[in-house]
């Protein structure tokens, strides 16, 4: 399977039009998963035997490191170092100094990377993500909204500049009319707002329009389901 990546603006670079590669959908393999793959490859050793060998291998590695030794294995190499400044007469102190372990890939891992296929994928632009909606008037989730009541949205990238006229929570009707809600408060993961009391059409879609950090264009996120107006009593 190739290593998938997409390009995103590099805001730390002083050069214009610079982008950085972001790895996408990279699978993680636990020790259990690695053992399963060993068995799937036709190994005649039982799963319990493999686990026992790896446990012993790990214990020996930890013992070597705990006693100040260096590791040089075809898969990885390790060494320890001490961080922090000393004066000539000073001894190591855990209050000022830290022992660190440094890991580097061994020759076999370095060779494996040479055969790794790399594939560029389409960059997905960041947008506000609306996960859930709650109508606080009826205390119901993800189904109805009450005109004139208070609504609550949760998700991420939801922070809104209340002074910007083109940003906010918008109620979109089936005919495409957008009603801007009055904002009570917003944060990156939470919004409280007053639902417009002029809504008349029965089906409503919620949108959040905002400007994200390092992004000049307005971004829009939508609730992935429609809401119905609460029945008027």
Backbone bond lengths (Angstrom), bond angles and torsions (degrees), N, CA, C in turn:
res aa  C-N    CA-C-N  psi(-1)  N-CA   C-N-CA  omega(-1)  CA-C   N-CA-C  phi
1 X - - - 1.465 - - 1.531 109.15 -
2 X 1.330 117.48 132.16 1.465 119.01 -179.12 1.527 112.34 -72.11
3 X 1.314 115.34 161.20 1.461 122.06 174.74 1.523 107.70 -86.98
4 X 1.326 116.81 111.10 1.457 121.30 -177.64 1.528 110.75 -86.43
5 X 1.325 115.61 139.76 1.461 120.28 177.33 1.523 109.61 -145.28
6 X 1.319 114.67 156.85 1.458 120.89 172.56 1.518 108.52 -131.15
7 X 1.320 116.45 159.35 1.467 121.58 -176.80 1.521 110.98 -99.89
8 X 1.335 115.07 134.91 1.453 121.97 179.50 1.531 108.87 -132.67
9 X 1.333 118.02 150.01 1.472 119.98 -178.84 1.526 112.09 -56.19
10 X 1.320 115.39 137.45 1.461 121.13 177.38 1.530 108.08 -97.35
11 X 1.331 115.61 96.48 1.462 120.11 -175.06 1.531 112.26 -76.00
12 X 1.322 117.64 -10.06 1.463 120.64 178.49 1.521 112.21 -86.78
13 X 1.316 116.20 -15.62 1.465 119.94 -179.03 1.522 110.60 -79.78
14 X 1.325 116.08 139.29 1.465 121.57 177.06 1.526 111.34 -84.17
15 X 1.336 116.60 -14.33 1.460 120.64 178.90 1.523 109.90 -82.88
16 X 1.326 118.25 143.50 1.478 120.37 179.98 1.526 111.57 -72.71
17 X 1.316 115.48 153.77 1.467 123.15 173.95 1.532 113.06 56.74
18 X 1.314 116.15 41.96 1.458 121.14 177.41 1.526 110.01 -104.15
19 X 1.316 116.45 138.12 1.459 122.07 -177.82 1.534 109.71 -127.03
20 X 1.331 115.42 157.34 1.452 121.33 176.95 1.526 109.06 -121.26
21 X 1.326 115.50 149.97 1.467 120.90 179.82 1.526 109.53 -86.09
22 X 1.317 116.59 131.93 1.460 123.00 176.61 1.525 107.91 -115.77
23 X 1.334 116.12 121.40 1.456 121.00 -178.90 1.527 109.22 -71.33
24 X 1.332 117.15 138.29 1.465 121.95 -176.85 1.530 110.32 -120.92
25 X 1.333 114.85 142.34 1.469 122.45 171.21 1.524 112.86 53.89
26 X 1.334 115.76 42.77 1.462 119.59 179.84 1.522 109.72 -82.10
27 X 1.323 116.49 122.28 1.457 121.49 -176.45 1.526 110.68 -77.01
28 X 1.334 116.27 141.24 1.456 122.53 178.24 1.522 109.56 -105.53
29 X 1.338 116.21 134.09 1.462 121.76 -179.67 1.527 109.45 -114.15
30 X 1.319 116.22 119.47 1.457 121.67 174.33 1.521 109.40 -81.43
31 X 1.337 116.60 173.54 1.461 119.66 176.57 1.528 110.49 -59.69
32 X 1.328 115.91 -40.57 1.467 120.18 178.98 1.525 111.06 -60.10
33 X 1.336 116.54 -42.61 1.461 120.73 179.84 1.520 111.64 -66.80
34 X 1.326 116.41 -36.80 1.468 120.15 178.47 1.523 110.08 -64.74
35 X 1.329 116.91 -42.84 1.464 120.39 178.37 1.520 110.59 -62.26
36 X 1.316 116.93 -41.04 1.466 120.63 178.69 1.525 110.82 -60.57
37 X 1.327 116.88 -40.04 1.464 120.13 178.64 1.521 111.35 -67.93
38 X 1.316 116.93 -34.66 1.461 120.24 175.48 1.522 110.70 -62.34
39 X 1.326 116.48 -43.25 1.463 120.83 179.00 1.520 110.41 -65.68
40 X 1.340 116.61 -40.93 1.465 121.09 -179.28 1.527 112.13 -64.52
41 X 1.324 116.72 -26.33 1.465 120.27 179.39 1.519 112.35 -76.70
42 X 1.347 116.96 -1.26 1.458 120.26 176.60 1.515 114.69 97.44
43 X 1.332 116.53 19.06 1.459 119.60 179.06 1.526 110.28 -62.99
44 X 1.319 116.30 136.68 1.468 121.40 179.19 1.523 111.90 -84.84
45 X 1.331 117.29 -5.34 1.462 121.58 178.99 1.523 108.29 -83.69
46 X 1.318 116.57 139.15 1.455 120.62 -179.65 1.522 110.67 -71.19
47 X 1.336 114.70 159.90 1.458 120.39 179.95 1.522 111.05 -60.51
48 X 1.338 116.96 -40.77 1.464 120.38 -179.63 1.528 111.34 -65.72
49 X 1.338 116.67 -35.97 1.471 119.85 178.27 1.527 110.85 -67.56
50 X 1.324 116.51 -42.63 1.468 120.37 178.40 1.522 109.94 -61.14
51 X 1.325 116.38 -45.35 1.460 121.07 -179.74 1.523 110.91 -60.85
52 X 1.335 116.97 -41.73 1.461 120.94 -179.95 1.527 111.31 -64.46
53 X 1.334 116.90 -41.70 1.474 120.84 179.19 1.526 110.48 -64.59
54 X 1.325 116.88 -43.96 1.462 119.87 179.71 1.527 111.90 -66.17
55 X 1.324 116.54 -37.15 1.467 120.04 176.45 1.523 110.07 -61.37
56 X 1.339 116.62 -44.83 1.471 120.46 179.79 1.523 110.89 -66.67
57 X 1.334 116.51 -40.06 1.463 121.32 177.69 1.530 110.01 -59.19
58 X 1.336 116.23 -45.53 1.455 120.59 179.91 1.518 112.71 -64.61
59 X 1.333 116.90 -39.79 1.465 120.17 -179.97 1.523 111.14 -64.28
60 X 1.337 117.12 -40.36 1.469 120.57 178.88 1.521 110.72 -66.67
61 X 1.341 117.07 -42.25 1.466 121.07 178.11 1.521 110.34 -59.06
62 X 1.338 116.71 -46.86 1.466 120.95 -179.65 1.526 111.26 -63.19
63 X 1.327 116.77 -37.55 1.460 120.48 179.44 1.531 110.91 -65.90
64 X 1.330 116.35 -41.76 1.465 120.54 178.54 1.526 110.43 -61.99
65 X 1.325 116.23 -46.50 1.465 120.74 -179.08 1.523 110.49 -65.05
66 X 1.340 117.16 -42.21 1.465 121.14 -179.28 1.516 112.46 -63.57
67 X 1.320 116.96 -20.88 1.462 121.22 178.68 1.526 112.67 -103.71
68 X 1.334 115.88 16.56 1.465 120.18 173.09 1.499 115.68 83.90
69 X 1.336 117.90 10.83 1.462 120.06 -178.19 1.521 112.91 -83.18
70 X 1.324 115.48 162.35 1.457 122.73 174.97 1.525 109.04 -103.53
71 X 1.320 116.16 149.66 1.454 122.06 178.73 1.528 108.76 -111.35
72 X 1.332 115.64 134.14 1.462 120.62 173.12 1.522 107.38 -133.47
73 X 1.309 114.77 97.65 1.459 122.73 -176.77 1.524 108.35 -119.39
74 X 1.340 119.05 153.85 1.469 119.55 176.85 1.525 113.82 -57.95
75 X 1.342 117.51 -22.63 1.453 120.34 -179.77 1.525 112.80 -91.70
76 X 1.325 117.40 -38.02 1.457 119.55 -178.08 1.521 110.56 -156.38
77 X 1.322 115.01 162.33 1.459 122.09 174.27 1.514 108.35 -129.48
78 X 1.332 116.29 146.74 1.458 119.61 178.90 1.522 109.98 -136.05
79 X 1.308 114.69 150.42 1.455 120.89 174.41 1.522 107.73 -150.02
80 X 1.305 117.09 156.59 1.459 121.78 178.23 1.523 110.06 -106.72
81 X 1.317 115.59 154.15 1.461 122.08 179.16 1.518 108.13 -147.16
82 X 1.320 115.92 159.53 1.461 121.71 178.01 1.522 108.32 -112.79
83 X 1.315 115.40 126.82 1.460 121.13 178.74 1.517 110.34 -103.48
84 X 1.328 116.05 145.16 1.455 121.33 -179.57 1.513 110.96 122.00
85 X 1.319 117.11 154.26 1.461 122.43 -179.29 1.529 111.24 -92.24
86 X 1.336 115.47 148.49 1.457 123.29 178.58 1.524 109.41 -125.03
87 X 1.319 116.77 154.08 1.461 121.61 159.34 1.528 105.49 -96.14
88 X 1.312 116.90 161.78 1.462 120.88 -169.85 1.519 113.25 -58.09
89 X 1.318 117.90 -35.67 1.460 120.94 -176.41 1.539 112.89 -89.21
90 X 1.322 116.69 0.87 1.459 120.72 -172.07 1.519 112.08 -86.78
91 X 1.341 115.95 146.76 1.453 122.58 174.06 1.530 109.42 -105.48
92 X 1.319 113.72 166.58 1.470 119.74 179.67 1.523 110.47 -60.22
93 X 1.319 116.16 133.73 1.460 122.31 176.46 1.521 108.85 -133.63
94 X 1.316 117.38 127.31 1.466 120.66 -179.02 1.525 111.93 -65.62
95 X 1.322 117.96 -16.12 1.459 120.79 177.28 1.526 112.07 -76.21
96 X 1.327 117.05 -25.36 1.460 121.34 -176.72 1.523 113.21 -116.09
97 X 1.325 116.85 -24.61 1.452 120.82 -171.92 1.528 110.68 -122.47
98 X 1.322 114.40 156.90 1.465 120.16 -177.39 1.519 109.79 -137.39
99 X 1.333 116.16 135.38 1.464 121.22 173.32 1.525 107.79 -89.13
100 X 1.314 116.46 124.54 1.456 122.37 -179.41 1.526 109.55 -116.98
101 X 1.332 114.47 150.64 1.459 119.60 174.14 1.522 108.75 -110.89
102 X 1.321 116.07 134.16 1.460 122.28 -179.62 1.528 108.98 -112.55
103 X 1.318 115.53 128.09 1.469 121.81 178.88 1.520 109.85 -113.78
104 X 1.323 115.89 137.28 1.456 121.78 175.90 1.521 108.78 -134.08
105 X 1.327 117.62 150.40 1.470 119.24 179.70 1.528 111.37 -67.70
106 X 1.319 115.34 142.70 1.459 120.74 175.09 1.512 111.23 -81.01
107 X 1.337 116.21 -179.86 1.468 120.58 -174.48 1.529 112.41 -64.22
108 X 1.344 117.77 -32.93 1.466 119.38 -179.66 1.524 111.63 -69.28
109 X 1.339 117.52 -40.25 1.463 119.85 176.84 1.525 111.04 -67.78
110 X 1.324 116.95 -37.53 1.458 119.97 178.36 1.519 111.32 -64.22
111 X 1.334 116.32 -36.80 1.466 119.87 176.55 1.519 111.23 -68.74
112 X 1.343 116.35 -37.18 1.475 120.24 -179.29 1.520 110.85 -62.61
113 X 1.330 118.20 -38.08 1.458 121.43 -179.67 1.528 111.61 -63.86
114 X 1.336 116.57 -30.92 1.457 120.15 -179.09 1.523 112.04 -63.90
115 X 1.314 117.19 -23.82 1.465 121.16 -179.28 1.537 112.35 -100.61
116 X 1.333 116.61 6.57 1.456 120.88 -177.35 1.527 110.61 -77.54
117 X 1.340 116.00 124.06 1.467 120.73 176.43 1.523 108.96 -79.27
118 X 1.324 116.71 140.17 1.458 122.98 -178.27 1.521 108.82 -123.30
119 X 1.339 115.98 133.01 1.462 120.24 -177.24 1.518 110.39 -133.06
120 X 1.322 115.53 129.32 1.454 121.42 177.75 1.521 109.65 -83.21
121 X 1.342 116.62 135.00 1.456 121.50 178.72 1.528 109.43 -118.79
122 X 1.316 115.17 167.40 1.460 120.70 -178.54 1.526 110.37 -67.02
123 X 1.307 115.59 135.66 1.458 120.82 179.02 1.521 110.39 -76.63
124 X 1.326 116.40 126.00 1.461 120.70 176.67 1.526 108.43 -93.57
125 X 1.321 116.36 123.59 1.454 121.12 -176.57 1.527 110.29 -74.88
126 X 1.333 118.13 139.13 1.464 120.50 178.74 1.522 111.11 -68.51
127 X 1.323 115.74 136.67 1.466 122.09 178.43 1.519 108.29 -138.62
128 X 1.333 118.32 161.65 1.459 119.70 172.30 1.530 110.11 -60.75
129 X 1.316 115.89 140.12 1.470 121.12 -179.98 1.525 108.49 -115.07
130 X 1.333 116.39 119.14 1.466 122.64 -179.82 1.526 108.02 -101.67
131 X 1.332 116.36 111.79 1.462 120.71 -176.97 1.525 112.54 -91.22
132 X 1.318 117.14 -51.76 1.466 120.71 -174.90 1.525 110.54 -138.06
133 X 1.336 114.88 153.55 1.462 121.91 174.61 1.523 108.19 -128.65
134 X 1.338 115.85 140.25 1.463 121.35 176.20 1.514 109.29 -129.77
135 X 1.340 115.57 129.00 1.459 121.55 173.77 1.526 107.17 -89.88
136 X 1.336 116.78 108.17 1.460 120.52 -173.73 1.525 112.92 -72.65
137 X 1.322 117.77 -19.90 1.465 120.10 178.14 1.531 110.87 -68.16
138 X 1.323 115.75 -44.69 1.472 120.68 -178.76 1.522 112.50 -100.81
139 X 1.331 116.55 -5.32 1.470 122.08 -178.99 1.532 111.70 57.60
140 X 1.335 116.15 41.25 1.459 121.91 179.25 1.525 109.96 -116.93
141 X 1.328 115.80 153.20 1.459 121.99 -176.46 1.525 111.26 -112.40
142 X 1.318 115.66 132.08 1.464 123.47 165.07 1.531 114.83 61.16
143 X 1.333 118.83 24.32 1.463 119.49 -178.29 1.519 112.86 -130.73
144 X 1.330 118.05 -54.98 1.463 120.97 -174.47 1.526 110.41 -128.84
145 X 1.341 114.64 162.69 1.457 120.57 171.92 1.518 108.59 -138.03
146 X 1.328 115.10 146.06 1.461 121.73 -174.29 1.527 110.03 -106.17
147 X 1.340 118.59 116.58 1.471 120.44 176.92 1.530 110.99 -56.18
148 X 1.325 116.15 131.14 1.456 121.38 -178.37 1.514 113.80 86.09
149 X 1.325 117.30 -7.51 1.453 121.07 179.73 1.520 112.08 -92.49
150 X 1.337 115.66 -171.75 1.462 121.84 -179.05 1.521 109.24 -106.80
151 X 1.316 115.56 133.62 1.458 121.99 176.98 1.509 110.85 -113.82
152 X 1.317 115.71 152.55 1.466 121.96 -179.71 1.524 109.32 -130.05
153 X 1.315 116.10 126.37 1.462 122.82 176.12 1.514 109.96 -113.79
154 X 1.340 115.82 140.10 1.453 121.30 174.14 1.525 109.10 -127.90
155 X 1.312 115.40 146.42 1.457 121.58 -179.29 1.506 109.29 169.83
156 X 1.312 117.29 -136.75 1.456 120.22 172.82 1.529 110.34 -153.50
157 X 1.334 115.50 161.59 1.468 124.45 -169.55 1.531 110.00 60.03
158 X 1.312 116.71 43.44 1.463 121.60 -174.96 1.526 114.00 -103.86
159 X 1.327 118.85 -3.87 1.458 120.64 -177.45 1.520 111.15 -61.06
160 X 1.335 115.69 130.10 1.464 122.33 -175.92 1.520 110.01 -120.65
161 X 1.324 116.48 139.33 1.456 121.64 171.93 1.532 107.53 -83.20
162 X 1.311 116.87 106.34 1.468 120.95 -174.42 1.528 112.81 -65.56
163 X 1.334 117.59 -17.96 1.453 120.59 -179.10 1.531 112.68 -86.83
164 X 1.317 116.49 -12.40 1.468 120.49 -179.10 1.531 109.85 -87.27
165 X 1.312 117.42 122.92 1.461 121.60 -175.44 1.523 112.86 -67.56
166 X 1.358 116.42 -29.09 1.465 119.07 -177.09 1.534 112.77 -89.35
167 X 1.345 117.07 0.61 1.455 120.71 176.98 1.522 110.26 -106.75
168 X 1.330 115.93 154.17 1.447 119.29 176.68 1.512 112.37 145.88
169 X 1.354 114.50 -170.90 1.460 122.86 173.73 1.522 107.53 -97.18
170 X 1.333 116.32 129.92 1.458 120.96 -178.17 1.525 109.89 -123.75
171 X 1.337 115.69 135.57 1.456 122.64 175.04 1.524 107.49 -97.85
172 X 1.336 116.54 116.50 1.457 121.74 -175.32 1.526 109.31 -104.04
173 X 1.322 116.65 123.94 1.457 120.96 -179.57 1.528 110.56 -83.14
174 X 1.333 115.87 173.10 1.467 120.68 179.61 1.523 112.05 -64.43
175 X 1.310 116.68 -26.44 1.466 120.11 179.39 1.524 112.60 -89.26
176 X 1.348 116.83 1.09 1.451 120.94 175.65 1.514 116.00 94.66
177 X 1.332 117.74 1.87 1.459 120.46 178.26 1.526 109.73 -73.23
178 X 1.332 116.33 133.62 1.468 121.64 -178.68 1.528 110.01 -107.14
179 X 1.332 116.43 123.53 1.461 122.84 175.72 1.527 108.05 -108.84
180 X 1.332 116.38 120.11 1.451 119.90 179.74 1.521 110.46 -80.90
181 X 1.334 115.73 130.41 1.464 120.98 179.84 1.527 110.02 -85.98
182 X 1.304 116.42 153.73 1.463 121.07 175.73 1.519 108.97 -81.43
183 X 1.315 115.62 124.87 1.465 120.95 -176.55 1.529 110.56 -80.07
184 X 1.333 116.13 132.08 1.461 121.28 172.94 1.517 109.95 -93.01
185 X 1.323 116.20 -52.89 1.466 120.91 173.73 1.519 109.09 -162.82
186 X 1.323 115.15 156.56 1.461 119.33 178.53 1.523 110.16 -146.34
187 X 1.323 114.25 149.66 1.464 121.90 172.59 1.520 106.60 -139.67
188 X 1.307 117.18 -176.47 1.458 120.24 -177.29 1.529 112.20 -62.08
189 X 1.340 117.12 -28.06 1.467 120.21 -174.74 1.522 114.42 -120.67
190 X 1.342 117.77 3.64 1.468 118.77 -170.60 1.523 110.82 -153.55
191 X 1.345 116.36 136.30 1.461 121.50 176.43 1.525 109.03 -134.88
192 X 1.329 116.27 136.01 1.462 123.09 168.15 1.526 107.58 -116.35
193 X 1.330 116.62 134.43 1.462 119.59 -177.47 1.520 110.31 -150.46
194 X 1.343 114.41 158.11 1.458 121.47 175.35 1.533 109.05 -89.32
195 X 1.309 116.42 124.81 1.462 121.10 179.37 1.531 108.46 -73.95
196 X 1.328 118.97 129.54 1.471 120.88 -178.85 1.536 111.53 -55.21
197 X 1.324 115.84 135.08 1.469 119.47 -178.45 1.527 112.47 -85.84
198 X 1.342 116.87 2.28 1.465 121.04 -179.24 1.527 112.40 -97.91
199 X 1.328 117.71 3.27 1.457 120.16 179.85 1.517 110.10 -64.84
200 X 1.351 115.58 135.31 1.462 120.03 -178.79 1.525 112.14 -125.08
201 X 1.331 117.39 -39.64 1.465 119.97 -179.57 1.532 110.28 -68.32
202 X 1.314 116.58 148.97 1.470 120.45 -168.82 1.524 114.10 -80.42
203 X 1.330 118.25 -25.66 1.455 121.05 -177.23 1.530 110.15 -109.54
204 X 1.347 115.99 127.56 1.459 121.33 -174.23 1.528 109.84 -130.81
205 X 1.326 115.85 138.16 1.458 122.23 171.38 1.522 108.64 -112.23
206 X 1.326 116.37 135.59 1.464 120.64 179.83 1.531 110.56 -95.58
207 X 1.332 115.24 138.08 1.456 122.55 175.87 1.519 109.79 -127.58
208 X 1.320 116.21 145.68 1.457 122.04 169.18 1.523 107.43 -117.21
209 X 1.316 115.79 124.02 1.466 121.76 178.32 1.517 108.38 -114.83
210 X 1.327 116.09 125.68 1.461 119.94 -177.34 1.522 109.72 -156.88
211 X 1.318 115.86 168.67 1.458 122.18 173.28 1.519 108.21 -106.54
212 X 1.323 116.09 126.58 1.445 121.33 -178.76 1.517 110.38 -89.56
213 X 1.321 115.39 163.43 1.464 120.51 -179.18 1.525 110.53 -61.38
214 X 1.308 116.39 135.24 1.468 124.99 179.37 1.532 112.90 69.03
215 X 1.328 117.95 9.22 1.468 121.51 -179.46 1.519 108.49 -119.61
216 X 1.315 116.89 126.79 1.468 120.83 -176.58 1.525 112.10 -86.06
217 X 1.318 117.60 -32.74 1.455 120.88 -177.20 1.526 111.44 -80.27
218 X 1.324 115.60 150.13 1.462 121.24 176.69 1.523 109.34 -69.39
219 X 1.322 116.60 136.88 1.466 121.63 179.45 1.529 109.27 -116.62
220 X 1.330 115.92 142.48 1.460 121.89 -177.22 1.517 110.54 -121.70
221 X 1.326 115.90 132.11 1.454 121.83 173.18 1.516 109.27 -120.63
222 X 1.342 116.68 143.35 1.458 121.07 -176.30 1.520 111.16 -121.14
223 X 1.325 115.94 146.11 1.453 121.52 169.12 1.527 106.99 -68.45
224 X 1.340 117.54 132.49 1.459 119.69 -169.92 1.527 114.04 -80.89
225 X 1.317 118.00 9.72 1.459 121.01 175.21 1.527 108.12 -142.27
226 X 1.346 116.24 158.08 1.463 120.45 178.98 1.511 111.23 -89.16
227 X 1.321 115.73 155.64 1.465 123.22 179.21 1.522 109.45 -114.54
228 X 1.313 115.86 153.00 1.459 121.62 178.02 1.518 109.51 -108.07
229 X 1.332 116.24 145.53 1.460 119.48 176.48 1.525 109.84 -68.73
230 X 1.340 114.96 141.39 1.450 120.02 176.99 1.531 110.00 -65.32
231 X 1.315 116.40 143.24 1.460 121.17 179.44 1.528 110.14 -66.12
232 X 1.312 115.10 128.10 1.466 119.27 -179.89 1.523 110.14 -72.68
233 X 1.337 115.68 131.73 1.465 120.53 179.99 1.528 110.51 -85.12
